[in-house]
Amino acid sequence: MTTEPNTLSVTIFGSEYKIKGADPDYIGEVAAYVDAKMRELERRLSAATPTRIAILTSLNLADELFREREQNGKLLSDLTGKARSLSLTLDACLREE
């Protein structure tokens, strides 16, 4: 539910938050993702407090972020190496002409 321009009201783990941002659809998607992660963790843990679930969810999301960053770094490194190799091959071909 939109309350004012660029502000979206979202519910995460039973609490409502008003979030400002440029893209309400994106904000809603992110909020739904966080809510789903918290609920997934709640199902796996017995008798966990909302604070504990929030902290563990934060750690899990940070772990996802760090792993994605590492993977992106490796991909960028691989692409840079391949681009260098192709550039050298192209230079060699152009020198032969």
Number of C-alpha atoms within 10 A of each C-alpha: 10 12 10 10 10 13 18 21 18 22 15 17 18 9 8 10 13 14 16 14 13 11 11 19 11 11 19 17 12 13 19 16 13 19 20 15 20 21 17 13 18 20 10 9 12 8 9 13 11 13 9 14 19 20 13 16 21 15 12 15 14 12 12 12 12 12 12 12 12 12 12 12 12 12 12 12 12 12 12 12 12 12 12 12 12 12 12 12 12 12 11 11 10 9 8 7 5
